[in-house]
Amino acid sequence: MPRLCLLLIVVMFASAQEPSPPLIPSNGPEDVKLPNGTSQRQAILKVEHKKSVEDSAKLVDLVTEVHADIEKGDANVVSLKTIKQLDEIERLTKRIRSRLKPI
Protein backbone atom coordinates (compact mmCIF):
# COMPACT_ATOMS: atom_id res chain seq x y z
CA MET A 1 0.00 0.00 0.00
CA PRO A 2 2.75 2.55 0.82
CA ARG A 3 4.39 1.79 -2.52
CA LEU A 4 1.14 2.51 -4.34
CA CYS A 5 0.76 5.84 -2.51
CA LEU A 6 4.35 6.73 -3.30
CA LEU A 7 3.82 5.84 -6.96
CA LEU A 8 0.70 8.01 -7.13
CA ILE A 9 2.53 10.94 -5.57
CA VAL A 10 5.42 10.60 -8.06
CA VAL A 11 2.99 10.46 -10.99
CA MET A 12 1.13 13.54 -9.73
CA PHE A 13 4.34 15.55 -9.41
CA ALA A 14 5.59 14.38 -12.80
CA SER A 15 2.38 15.39 -14.52
CA ALA A 16 2.35 18.77 -12.76
CA GLN A 17 5.77 19.64 -14.19
CA GLU A 18 4.84 19.30 -17.85
CA PRO A 19 5.37 22.61 -19.67
CA SER A 20 2.22 24.40 -20.63
CA PRO A 21 1.75 25.63 -24.21
CA PRO A 22 2.70 29.29 -24.82
CA LEU A 23 -0.09 31.82 -24.34
CA ILE A 24 1.05 33.98 -27.25
CA PRO A 25 0.86 32.25 -30.63
CA SER A 26 4.11 32.07 -32.53
CA ASN A 27 4.65 34.20 -35.61
CA GLY A 28 5.65 31.17 -37.61
CA PRO A 29 4.29 29.77 -40.83
CA GLU A 30 0.79 29.48 -39.33
CA ASP A 31 0.02 33.09 -40.29
CA VAL A 32 -3.70 33.65 -40.79
CA LYS A 33 -4.69 34.64 -44.31
CA LEU A 34 -7.56 36.98 -45.07
CA PRO A 35 -10.16 36.08 -47.74
CA ASN A 36 -8.30 38.20 -50.30
CA GLY A 37 -5.13 36.16 -49.70
CA THR A 38 -3.09 38.73 -47.79
CA SER A 39 -1.59 38.11 -44.38
CA GLN A 40 -3.72 39.27 -41.45
CA ARG A 41 -0.60 40.39 -39.58
CA GLN A 42 0.55 42.51 -42.52
CA ALA A 43 -2.90 44.07 -42.85
CA ILE A 44 -2.92 44.99 -39.14
CA LEU A 45 0.59 46.47 -39.39
CA LYS A 46 -0.44 48.51 -42.42
CA VAL A 47 -3.48 49.96 -40.61
CA GLU A 48 -1.42 50.74 -37.50
CA HIS A 49 1.22 52.48 -39.64
CA LYS A 50 -1.46 54.62 -41.27
CA LYS A 51 -2.83 55.59 -37.83
CA SER A 52 0.68 56.44 -36.61
CA VAL A 53 1.27 58.68 -39.63
CA GLU A 54 -2.05 60.47 -39.02
CA ASP A 55 -1.30 60.91 -35.31
CA SER A 56 2.19 62.21 -36.01
CA ALA A 57 0.75 64.80 -38.43
CA LYS A 58 -1.66 65.93 -35.67
CA LEU A 59 1.29 66.02 -33.30
CA VAL A 60 3.27 68.32 -35.58
CA ASP A 61 0.31 70.70 -35.89
CA LEU A 62 -0.20 70.82 -32.13
CA VAL A 63 3.48 71.40 -31.44
CA THR A 64 3.63 74.35 -33.85
CA GLU A 65 0.51 75.85 -32.26
CA VAL A 66 1.92 75.45 -28.74
CA HIS A 67 5.23 76.93 -29.85
CA ALA A 68 3.48 79.96 -31.33
CA ASP A 69 1.31 80.42 -28.21
CA ILE A 70 4.32 80.27 -25.92
CA GLU A 71 6.30 82.73 -28.04
CA LYS A 72 3.55 85.35 -28.14
CA GLY A 73 2.48 84.84 -24.52
CA ASP A 74 3.82 86.31 -21.32
CA ALA A 75 6.50 84.54 -19.29
CA ASN A 76 4.17 84.29 -16.27
CA VAL A 77 0.92 83.33 -18.02
CA VAL A 78 0.01 80.17 -19.91
CA SER A 79 -3.42 79.82 -21.44
CA LEU A 80 -5.74 76.93 -20.66
CA LYS A 81 -5.83 76.14 -24.38
CA THR A 82 -2.06 75.59 -24.36
CA ILE A 83 -2.30 73.26 -21.37
CA LYS A 84 -5.00 71.21 -23.11
CA GLN A 85 -2.88 71.06 -26.26
CA LEU A 86 0.07 69.82 -24.22
CA ASP A 87 -2.14 67.09 -22.73
CA GLU A 88 -3.21 66.12 -26.25
CA ILE A 89 0.45 66.00 -27.34
CA GLU A 90 1.23 63.66 -24.46
CA ARG A 91 -1.72 61.42 -25.31
CA LEU A 92 -0.73 61.24 -28.99
CA THR A 93 2.89 60.42 -28.23
CA LYS A 94 1.86 57.61 -25.87
CA ARG A 95 -0.48 56.20 -28.50
CA ILE A 96 2.21 56.30 -31.20
CA ARG A 97 4.79 54.79 -28.85
CA SER A 98 2.46 51.93 -27.91
CA ARG A 99 1.95 51.07 -31.58
CA LEU A 100 5.67 51.08 -32.30
CA LYS A 101 6.73 48.88 -29.39
CA PRO A 102 7.33 45.25 -30.29
CA ILE A 103 4.95 42.72 -28.85
C-alpha positions in Angstrom: 0.0 0.0 0.0 2.7 2.5 0.8 4.4 1.8 -2.5 1.1 2.5 -4.3 0.8 5.8 -2.5 4.4 6.7 -3.3 3.8 5.8 -7.0 0.7 8.0 -7.1 2.5 10.9 -5.6 5.4 10.6 -8.1 3.0 10.5 -11.0 1.1 13.5 -9.7 4.3 15.6 -9.4 5.6 14.4 -12.8 2.4 15.4 -14.5 2.4 18.8 -12.8 5.8 19.6 -14.2 4.8 19.3 -17.9 5.4 22.6 -19.7 2.2 24.4 -20.6 1.8 25.6 -24.2 2.7 29.3 -24.8 -0.1 31.8 -24.3 1.1 34.0 -27.3 0.9 32.2 -30.6 4.1 32.1 -32.5 4.6 34.2 -35.6 5.7 31.2 -37.6 4.3 29.8 -40.8 0.8 29.5 -39.3 0.0 33.1 -40.3 -3.7 33.6 -40.8 -4.7 34.6 -44.3 -7.6 37.0 -45.1 -10.2 36.1 -47.7 -8.3 38.2 -50.3 -5.1 36.2 -49.7 -3.1 38.7 -47.8 -1.6 38.1 -44.4 -3.7 39.3 -41.4 -0.6 40.4 -39.6 0.6 42.5 -42.5 -2.9 44.1 -42.8 -2.9 45.0 -39.1 0.6 46.5 -39.4 -0.4 48.5 -42.4 -3.5 50.0 -40.6 -1.4 50.7 -37.5 1.2 52.5 -39.6 -1.5 54.6 -41.3 -2.8 55.6 -37.8 0.7 56.4 -36.6 1.3 58.7 -39.6 -2.0 60.5 -39.0 -1.3 60.9 -35.3 2.2 62.2 -36.0 0.7 64.8 -38.4 -1.7 65.9 -35.7 1.3 66.0 -33.3 3.3 68.3 -35.6 0.3 70.7 -35.9 -0.2 70.8 -32.1 3.5 71.4 -31.4 3.6 74.3 -33.9 0.5 75.9 -32.3 1.9 75.5 -28.7 5.2 76.9 -29.9 3.5 80.0 -31.3 1.3 80.4 -28.2 4.3 80.3 -25.9 6.3 82.7 -28.0 3.6 85.4 -28.1 2.5 84.8 -24.5 3.8 86.3 -21.3 6.5 84.5 -19.3 4.2 84.3 -16.3 0.9 83.3 -18.0 0.0 80.2 -19.9 -3.4 79.8 -21.4 -5.7 76.9 -20.7 -5.8 76.1 -24.4 -2.1 75.6 -24.4 -2.3 73.3 -21.4 -5.0 71.2 -23.1 -2.9 71.1 -26.3 0.1 69.8 -24.2 -2.1 67.1 -22.7 -3.2 66.1 -26.3 0.5 66.0 -27.3 1.2 63.7 -24.5 -1.7 61.4 -25.3 -0.7 61.2 -29.0 2.9 60.4 -28.2 1.9 57.6 -25.9 -0.5 56.2 -28.5 2.2 56.3 -31.2 4.8 54.8 -28.8 2.5 51.9 -27.9 1.9 51.1 -31.6 5.7 51.1 -32.3 6.7 48.9 -29.4 7.3 45.2 -30.3 4.9 42.7 -28.9 
